[in-house]
């Protein structure tokens, strides 16, 4: 029996590795689907992208390594796995210079409860929007992530907590629920809504919490999702909050976010639609204390259509050559409280069109043009009166991206 097992083992390993390559495009995918051929083992992966950008109004060009992310995962048992990603933005971090960041993008344990349910605990990304979970540069068109899923839904929004994920056996429906630390309203900034209020695992206050949930219908090449977030923004002690005349408690001064999206693929065509809205009913209190011009309402939506020119080519069926166009609309200060100031430059429309060539599913070569239109600048918010703001601008972007 031992001799037969030794002979069969290489064949079994080959079949397992081959199946993994067919069903997974990255090391993280393999570990997530529990398809790694090792019962125990460490997995390495990652992604990154570099972009050339031309700003036609400013007549300037830049080149930047936007990010490099290294994924390290480990499979302890069939039931327990570890996931982590460390990200370097802008190629380097140097003291006294703007830009650059080294941060953990995720760091959590996954517990497989059964074939349909699993639990995560640690620093994880909740299921909100499309790009939050699926942000590899070869998974979306254009060199830049959408503005809507950067500023209204903060991209790669991770916090500390626990999440439960599951799906139904007899119906193509999956769900998630999560509990994590809330936001920090003192760090909200004009022009980024709630983005800078994330703790991202660093000394996060657990005096306020947040709950998130999603429902996802996925059948064949059609996917529809709704998700929501409700979380407090005052992580101060009761005495500190009282001294500032702010409410305290688990969900004090809450942020509410709702989102819905659908995706489809058919005969070479693919499309995405997404809409999202943020409500901060007590924004006036945040502005009174911190003076950061927090809006009561911010919203955004976008629609995209793409076509793979290689869809009907037998010779090139392992490659993709997508042409696409996307329209985005977002207003980061749609409703402002009485102690805030409207900024027309935050009411934006973007039209992006271009190509994405994927010689491999894990490599993308991209070119796109982005046309931007905004409202007028508020004179009360002008810092340098010598600068002339233009409501229309055009950008050219050329780049490469990869994942493994």
NUTI-748438 format. One line per 2 residues: number of its first residue (from 1); their letters; for each residue x, y, z of C-alpha. Coordinates in nm, 2 decimals, always signed. Layout:
N
NUM	a	X/Y/Z | ...
This chain:
404
1	xx	+0.00/+0.00/+0.00 | +0.28/+0.24/+0.08
3	xx	+0.44/+0.20/-0.26 | +0.11/+0.26/-0.44
5	xx	+0.05/+0.57/-0.23 | +0.39/+0.71/-0.32
7	xx	+0.33/+0.66/-0.69 | -0.01/+0.82/-0.68
9	xx	+0.10/+1.12/-0.47 | +0.27/+1.32/-0.75
11	xx	-0.04/+1.27/-0.97 | -0.27/+1.39/-0.69
13	xx	-0.05/+1.69/-0.64 | -0.05/+1.77/-1.01
15	xx	-0.43/+1.74/-1.03 | -0.48/+1.96/-0.73
17	xx	-0.24/+2.23/-0.85 | -0.40/+2.22/-1.20
19	xx	-0.75/+2.26/-1.04 | -0.62/+2.55/-0.83
21	xx	-0.48/+2.73/-1.13 | -0.81/+2.68/-1.32
23	xx	-1.04/+2.81/-1.04 | -0.82/+3.07/-0.88
25	xx	-0.64/+3.37/-1.02 | -0.44/+3.47/-0.71
27	xx	-0.29/+3.31/-0.40 | -0.56/+3.49/-0.19
29	xx	-0.84/+3.34/-0.41 | -0.70/+3.00/-0.36
31	xx	-0.68/+3.03/+0.02 | -1.02/+3.20/+0.03
33	xx	-1.19/+2.91/-0.16 | -1.00/+2.66/+0.06
35	xx	-0.86/+2.51/-0.26 | -0.49/+2.51/-0.17
37	xx	-0.34/+2.17/-0.23 | -0.16/+2.19/+0.11
39	xx	-0.35/+2.08/+0.42 | -0.12/+2.32/+0.60
41	xx	+0.11/+2.58/+0.44 | +0.20/+2.95/+0.38
43	xx	+0.08/+3.13/+0.06 | +0.24/+3.44/-0.10
45	xx	+0.06/+3.67/-0.34 | +0.00/+4.04/-0.41
47	xx	-0.09/+4.31/-0.65 | +0.03/+4.65/-0.77
49	xx	+0.00/+4.92/-1.04 | +0.20/+5.21/-1.19
51	xx	+0.05/+5.50/-1.38 | +0.15/+5.79/-1.60
53	xx	-0.09/+6.09/-1.56 | -0.13/+6.40/-1.77
55	xx	-0.33/+6.70/-1.64 | -0.41/+6.92/-1.94
57	xx	-0.53/+7.22/-1.74 | -0.21/+7.23/-1.53
59	xx	+0.00/+7.12/-1.82 | +0.18/+6.88/-1.59
61	xx	+0.26/+6.51/-1.61 | +0.35/+6.27/-1.33
63	xx	+0.45/+5.90/-1.30 | +0.38/+5.71/-0.99
65	xx	+0.39/+5.36/-0.85 | +0.04/+5.39/-0.69
67	xx	+0.07/+5.08/-0.47 | +0.24/+4.75/-0.41
69	xx	+0.07/+4.51/-0.19 | +0.21/+4.18/-0.06
71	xx	-0.03/+3.91/+0.05 | +0.08/+3.65/+0.31
73	xx	-0.17/+3.38/+0.41 | -0.14/+3.06/+0.61
75	xx	-0.36/+2.76/+0.63 | -0.35/+2.62/+0.99
77	xx	-0.61/+2.35/+0.93 | -0.90/+2.30/+0.69
79	xx	-1.11/+2.51/+0.92 | -0.87/+2.79/+1.01
81	xx	-0.67/+3.03/+0.79 | -0.49/+3.35/+0.82
83	xx	-0.50/+3.64/+0.57 | -0.28/+3.96/+0.56
85	xx	-0.18/+4.23/+0.32 | +0.08/+4.50/+0.37
87	xx	+0.06/+4.80/+0.13 | +0.32/+5.05/+0.02
89	xx	+0.18/+5.35/-0.16 | +0.37/+5.59/-0.38
91	xx	+0.68/+5.37/-0.38 | +0.84/+5.50/-0.06
93	xx	+0.77/+5.68/+0.27 | +1.01/+5.96/+0.36
95	xx	+1.00/+6.19/+0.67 | +0.89/+6.54/+0.60
97	xx	+0.75/+6.46/+0.25 | +0.39/+6.44/+0.14
99	xx	+0.26/+6.11/+0.01 | +0.36/+5.76/+0.07
101	xx	+0.21/+5.52/+0.32 | +0.29/+5.18/+0.47
103	xx	-0.02/+5.01/+0.61 | -0.19/+4.68/+0.67
105	xx	-0.48/+4.64/+0.43 | -0.61/+4.34/+0.61
107	xx	-0.50/+4.11/+0.89 | -0.76/+3.85/+1.01
109	xx	-0.84/+3.49/+1.09 | -1.10/+3.30/+0.89
111	xx	-1.29/+3.02/+1.06 | -1.48/+2.78/+0.83
113	xx	-1.79/+2.69/+1.03 | -1.93/+2.46/+0.76
115	xx	-1.94/+2.45/+0.38 | -2.18/+2.75/+0.36
117	xx	-2.07/+2.97/+0.65 | -1.75/+3.13/+0.77
119	xx	-1.64/+3.38/+1.03 | -1.36/+3.64/+1.01
121	xx	-1.20/+3.82/+1.31 | -0.94/+4.10/+1.30
123	xx	-0.88/+4.38/+1.05 | -1.10/+4.30/+0.75
125	xx	-1.28/+4.47/+0.46 | -1.66/+4.46/+0.49
127	xx	-1.88/+4.38/+0.19 | -1.99/+4.73/+0.08
129	xx	-1.99/+4.83/-0.29 | -1.80/+4.65/-0.57
131	xx	-1.44/+4.77/-0.54 | -1.41/+4.75/-0.16
133	xx	-1.36/+4.38/-0.18 | -1.26/+4.34/-0.54
135	xx	-1.00/+4.61/-0.60 | -0.72/+4.43/-0.79
137	xx	-0.60/+4.65/-1.08 | -0.68/+4.37/-1.33
139	xx	-1.04/+4.35/-1.20 | -1.17/+4.69/-1.31
141	xx	-1.14/+4.92/-1.61 | -0.94/+5.24/-1.60
143	xx	-0.62/+5.32/-1.42 | -0.80/+5.48/-1.12
145	xx	-1.06/+5.34/-0.90 | -1.39/+5.51/-0.94
147	xx	-1.44/+5.84/-0.76 | -1.77/+5.72/-0.61
149	xx	-1.60/+5.42/-0.46 | -1.31/+5.63/-0.33
151	xx	-1.48/+5.92/-0.16 | -1.85/+5.82/-0.10
153	xx	-1.76/+5.46/-0.02 | -1.40/+5.48/+0.09
155	xx	-1.20/+5.22/-0.11 | -1.04/+4.94/+0.09
157	xx	-1.24/+5.04/+0.39 | -1.11/+4.81/+0.67
159	xx	-1.17/+4.82/+1.04 | -1.13/+4.59/+1.34
161	xx	-1.41/+4.35/+1.42 | -1.59/+4.03/+1.34
163	xx	-1.79/+3.93/+1.03 | -2.01/+3.64/+0.94
165	xx	-2.05/+3.53/+0.58 | -2.29/+3.27/+0.44
167	xx	-2.49/+3.15/+0.15 | -2.80/+2.93/+0.09
169	xx	-2.79/+2.58/-0.06 | -3.11/+2.59/-0.26
171	xx	-3.10/+2.96/-0.38 | -2.82/+3.18/-0.52
173	xx	-2.83/+3.42/-0.23 | -2.54/+3.51/+0.00
175	xx	-2.52/+3.74/+0.30 | -2.28/+3.91/+0.54
177	xx	-2.31/+4.08/+0.88 | -2.04/+4.25/+1.07
179	xx	-1.96/+4.44/+1.39 | -1.66/+4.67/+1.40
181	xx	-1.53/+4.99/+1.55 | -1.69/+5.31/+1.44
183	xx	-1.55/+5.63/+1.28 | -1.37/+5.93/+1.41
185	xx	-1.57/+6.25/+1.33 | -1.29/+6.48/+1.44
187	xx	-1.08/+6.35/+1.15 | -1.35/+6.41/+0.88
189	xx	-1.21/+6.65/+0.62 | -1.37/+6.89/+0.37
191	xx	-1.37/+6.72/+0.03 | -1.34/+6.36/+0.14
193	xx	-1.66/+6.31/+0.34 | -1.60/+6.02/+0.59
195	xx	-1.28/+5.88/+0.43 | -1.03/+6.02/+0.67
197	xx	-1.24/+5.93/+0.97 | -1.14/+5.56/+0.93
199	xx	-0.92/+5.41/+1.20 | -0.79/+5.13/+0.98
201	xx	-0.68/+4.93/+1.28 | -0.47/+5.19/+1.44
203	xx	-0.56/+5.27/+1.81 | -0.93/+5.25/+1.72
205	xx	-1.18/+5.36/+1.97 | -1.43/+5.09/+2.07
207	xx	-1.64/+5.34/+2.27 | -1.85/+5.36/+1.95
209	xx	-1.93/+5.07/+1.72 | -2.06/+5.01/+1.37
211	xx	-2.28/+4.74/+1.21 | -2.27/+4.64/+0.84
213	xx	-2.47/+4.40/+0.64 | -2.52/+4.29/+0.28
215	xx	-2.74/+4.07/+0.06 | -2.61/+3.94/-0.27
217	xx	-2.79/+3.75/-0.55 | -2.55/+3.58/-0.79
219	xx	-2.67/+3.36/-1.08 | -2.47/+3.27/-1.39
221	xx	-2.31/+3.60/-1.50 | -2.55/+3.83/-1.31
223	xx	-2.49/+3.97/-0.97 | -2.70/+4.21/-0.76
225	xx	-2.61/+4.34/-0.42 | -2.75/+4.57/-0.15
227	xx	-2.55/+4.67/+0.16 | -2.56/+4.91/+0.45
229	xx	-2.36/+5.06/+0.73 | -2.46/+5.22/+1.05
231	xx	-2.20/+5.35/+1.29 | -2.12/+5.60/+1.56
233	xx	-1.86/+5.87/+1.52 | -1.78/+5.99/+1.88
235	xx	-1.53/+5.76/+2.04 | -1.47/+6.00/+2.33
237	xx	-1.53/+5.91/+2.70 | -1.86/+6.03/+2.84
239	xx	-1.69/+6.31/+3.03 | -1.50/+6.43/+2.72
241	xx	-1.81/+6.42/+2.51 | -2.01/+6.60/+2.77
243	xx	-1.75/+6.88/+2.79 | -1.80/+6.93/+2.41
245	xx	-2.18/+6.90/+2.44 | -2.17/+6.59/+2.22
247	xx	-2.37/+6.27/+2.26 | -2.18/+5.97/+2.37
249	xx	-2.26/+5.60/+2.34 | -2.21/+5.30/+2.10
251	xx	-2.38/+5.47/+1.80 | -2.36/+5.84/+1.89
253	xx	-2.37/+6.10/+1.61 | -2.42/+5.82/+1.35
255	xx	-2.32/+5.78/+0.99 | -2.57/+5.59/+0.78
257	xx	-2.46/+5.45/+0.44 | -2.67/+5.26/+0.19
259	xx	-2.55/+5.11/-0.14 | -2.69/+4.90/-0.43
261	xx	-2.51/+4.76/-0.73 | -2.54/+4.52/-1.02
263	xx	-2.29/+4.35/-1.25 | -2.34/+4.14/-1.56
265	xx	-2.14/+3.97/-1.84 | -2.29/+3.83/-2.16
267	xx	-2.14/+3.75/-2.50 | -1.83/+3.98/-2.45
269	xx	-2.03/+4.26/-2.30 | -2.00/+4.35/-1.93
271	xx	-2.16/+4.63/-1.72 | -2.17/+4.78/-1.38
273	xx	-2.42/+5.01/-1.21 | -2.38/+5.14/-0.85
275	xx	-2.55/+5.40/-0.64 | -2.48/+5.50/-0.28
277	xx	-2.58/+5.77/-0.03 | -2.45/+5.88/+0.31
279	xx	-2.66/+6.05/+0.57 | -2.51/+6.23/+0.88
281	xx	-2.81/+6.39/+1.04 | -2.61/+6.55/+1.32
283	xx	-2.34/+6.70/+1.10 | -2.42/+7.04/+1.25
285	xx	-2.29/+6.91/+1.58 | -1.97/+6.78/+1.42
287	xx	-1.91/+7.11/+1.25 | -1.98/+7.31/+1.57
289	xx	-1.70/+7.12/+1.76 | -1.45/+7.04/+1.49
291	xx	-1.52/+7.30/+1.21 | -1.45/+7.04/+0.93
293	xx	-1.75/+7.13/+0.71 | -1.91/+6.79/+0.73
295	xx	-2.21/+6.75/+0.50 | -2.55/+6.61/+0.61
297	xx	-2.59/+6.42/+0.28 | -2.34/+6.30/+0.02
299	xx	-2.42/+6.07/-0.27 | -2.28/+5.91/-0.59
301	xx	-2.36/+5.68/-0.87 | -2.20/+5.54/-1.18
303	xx	-2.27/+5.32/-1.48 | -2.02/+5.14/-1.70
305	xx	-2.04/+4.93/-2.02 | -1.75/+4.74/-2.17
307	xx	-1.69/+4.50/-2.46 | -1.42/+4.24/-2.50
309	xx	-1.30/+4.26/-2.87 | -1.14/+3.91/-2.83
311	xx	-1.46/+3.74/-2.72 | -1.52/+3.56/-3.05
313	xx	-1.16/+3.48/-3.13 | -1.06/+3.12/-3.06
315	xx	-0.69/+3.20/-3.10 | -0.71/+3.49/-2.84
317	xx	-0.98/+3.35/-2.60 | -0.73/+3.34/-2.31
319	xx	-0.67/+3.71/-2.35 | -0.90/+4.02/-2.32
321	xx	-0.91/+4.35/-2.50 | -1.18/+4.56/-2.34
323	xx	-1.31/+4.90/-2.46 | -1.52/+5.08/-2.21
325	xx	-1.70/+5.40/-2.11 | -1.81/+5.50/-1.76
327	xx	-2.01/+5.79/-1.63 | -1.98/+5.90/-1.27
329	xx	-2.18/+6.16/-1.07 | -2.10/+6.24/-0.71
331	xx	-2.18/+6.53/-0.48 | -1.97/+6.53/-0.16
333	xx	-2.18/+6.81/-0.01 | -2.53/+6.76/-0.15
335	xx	-2.68/+6.89/+0.18 | -2.49/+7.11/+0.42
337	xx	-2.60/+7.21/+0.77 | -2.65/+7.58/+0.85
339	xx	-2.30/+7.61/+0.99 | -2.13/+7.47/+0.68
341	xx	-2.03/+7.61/+0.34 | -2.13/+7.47/+0.00
343	xx	-1.83/+7.39/-0.23 | -1.93/+7.36/-0.59
345	xx	-1.61/+7.18/-0.68 | -1.73/+6.88/-0.48
347	xx	-2.03/+6.84/-0.71 | -1.87/+6.64/-0.99
349	xx	-1.93/+6.46/-1.31 | -1.67/+6.23/-1.48
351	xx	-1.67/+6.06/-1.81 | -1.40/+5.80/-1.85
353	xx	-1.33/+5.60/-2.17 | -1.04/+5.38/-2.27
355	xx	-0.90/+5.03/-2.32 | -0.78/+4.75/-2.09
357	xx	-0.56/+4.48/-2.25 | -0.51/+4.16/-2.04
359	xx	-0.26/+3.93/-2.21 | -0.31/+3.72/-1.89
361	xx	-0.60/+3.73/-1.64 | -0.35/+3.86/-1.39
363	xx	-0.18/+4.14/-1.60 | -0.35/+4.46/-1.73
365	xx	-0.22/+4.72/-1.96 | -0.45/+5.03/-1.96
367	xx	-0.51/+5.36/-2.13 | -0.79/+5.60/-2.05
369	xx	-0.91/+5.96/-2.08 | -1.11/+6.12/-1.80
371	xx	-1.32/+6.43/-1.86 | -1.42/+6.61/-1.54
373	xx	-1.68/+6.88/-1.48 | -1.76/+7.04/-1.15
375	xx	-1.96/+7.33/-1.00 | -1.81/+7.67/-0.94
377	xx	-1.57/+7.74/-0.66 | -1.70/+7.91/-0.35
379	xx	-1.50/+8.23/-0.30 | -1.52/+8.19/+0.08
381	xx	-1.31/+7.87/+0.05 | -1.04/+8.01/-0.18
383	xx	-0.70/+7.99/-0.01 | -0.49/+8.14/-0.29
385	xx	-0.68/+8.42/-0.48 | -0.42/+8.41/-0.76
387	xx	-0.53/+8.06/-0.86 | -0.79/+8.04/-1.13
389	xx	-1.02/+7.74/-1.10 | -1.15/+7.58/-1.41
391	xx	-1.47/+7.38/-1.39 | -1.37/+7.15/-1.68
393	xx	-1.05/+6.95/-1.71 | -0.92/+6.65/-1.90
395	xx	-0.67/+6.38/-1.79 | -0.48/+6.12/-1.98
397	xx	-0.38/+5.80/-1.79 | -0.15/+5.52/-1.90
399	xx	-0.06/+5.23/-1.68 | +0.00/+4.87/-1.59
401	xx	-0.13/+4.65/-1.31 | -0.09/+4.30/-1.19
403	xx	-0.19/+4.04/-0.93 | -0.06/+3.70/-0.84
